[in-house]
Amino acid sequence: MDENLKPVYEAILEGDMGGAKNGVQAALAADVPAADLLHKALIPAMGEVGRLFEDGEYFVPEMLIAARAMKAGLEILKPLLVDSGVEPVGKVAIGTVKGDLHDIGKNLVAMMMEGAGFEIMDLGTDVSPEKFVEAAQNGADIIGLSALLTTTMPSMETTVKAIVEAGLRDQVKIIIGGAPVTVEYAQRIGADGYASDASQAASLAKGFMA
Amino acid sequence: MPIDFSPERWQKIKDTYSAWWSGELDRPIIPVIVPGRALDRPEPPAPLLSQVTCADFSWSPEQLVDRIDYEYSRYTLLGDAYPWFNLDCFGPGVVAAMMGAKLDNSSGRVWFWPPDDRPIQDIHLILEPDNIWLQRIKNFCAAAMERWQGQVLVSMTDLGGNLDIPASFRTTEKLLMDLIDYPEEVERLTWEAHECWHKAYAAINEVLQPVNPGYSDWSGIYSDQPSYMLQCDFSYMISPKMFGRFVLPELQATCKRLPRTFYHLDGIGQIPHLDQILSIPELDGVQWIHGDGKPDCAHWPEIYQKIHAAGKRIQLHTGDFNAIDAVTEQIGTANGIQYQMIYASPEREPEIRAKLASYGIYN
């Protein structure tokens, strides 16, 4: 890895927000293009965070501080990326479905997807089907639905149906996740995919955009 | 028609659990509730106390108790069931509300939110003696003791657990990062929560005892001594190393303070902590919750074998008689197993009675 990129990569892995900011600024000062920082440091670092999480070496706190460091670096890069015409991998609208106020899982998925190069529309918690439909109308490529309760899982099916009825089903991919959710349930309600954790969700989303 | 449970049956419950706690009961404890007894009185107007209705203060504690009495009068209690009102209706971790966190049940389910947004250094957890939720719960308990005179056991409310309580003041996401950013502050909060938790436990028991016929909590496990189902749902998201630093010491301390304790092991994310939990000598048992969408309790032999091998009792959470038989076979004994509660339709009563008889349980 380029010696200007390595400090950024390592700061993100260590959850060092200040280190990530400083590393990005130092790399930019050394004329490293913003796109290189994004594609060769930030995205690979979050990919490694995902791998460490899947392997049981990182847990949620480590993942959260890594994502916080990544976002700090990304905030510096965003205007430069826009100026240089770098497009996000895709646009993801994500939310916890109607009746459910859990947000950690949804937030982790959003962070990992942002770390994978996606633009995120975070719709929050207790999100109505109409809000998801609106997000699809506003250009979301992927809709991410989260639920932590068996009692709110039916809201996922309602949301999928609302997207179908709005005539938008062919325009978006729908990913679902959450503790009680299964791949069988995803198939049954007509979602395109199921992810058991945030890292897998990001991989799945990248696969859809490939 | 009043609640159908005689003092003699209560004594039998106490004797059965006494044998179970001392390891001398060679069968599982199986409580079964069959609703549907016909009543000769009208349904009272008050709603059943639940997470949906807990914030409606327009009903007096006496009216709420009367409504519960009506409901329980409809029950036929079979096996090891006893009249038990589960006071978890103020939400999981209501002790946070007793310290000033916001209780919100507008979604039909209780959630707790921070009273304000402040740095962790400025958060101090203090039980408010005049807090409306603590007073409401105490007033309800007093009315229940007055009405039932010990015929119905009112459980301890769902107080919440280590780190779950600080999370209600900080938000879960911030507290997760605090574990790395401000570990000493998190430790301070866990011990402040510990003291508040025990103060709330004592304050509610002051009202319940000595009329309440024993001690229980949302698990329904009966004890003639103070007991509780301990938990730390927050620990689902942290490493065993962090569990050892932030959760285990407080758990150990509470297990020393209460005569009888169980641990609510909630979901696969907590399995990595099981060895540390089982290392607490004073802990009496573990309730394994496999989680929604996962196979029922017959499908986790390694977990139950590990709990049993550590000399701890087991509470089964879901499934049916088949699950009880399966776990009994997995650990090689029925000694130390308690099933949380089976609700059965009236049509199943003959079948249920026959099955209970096969365990040597007769009513």
Interface residues (C-beta under 8 A of the other chain):
Chain A: G15 G56 F59 V60 P61 E62 L64 I65 R68 G99 L101 D103 I104 N107 D126 L149 T150 T151 A179 P180 V181 T182 Y185
Chain B: S107 G108 R109 W111 T172 E173 L176 M177 L179 I180 D181 M237 I238 S239 M242 G267 P272 G291 D292 G293
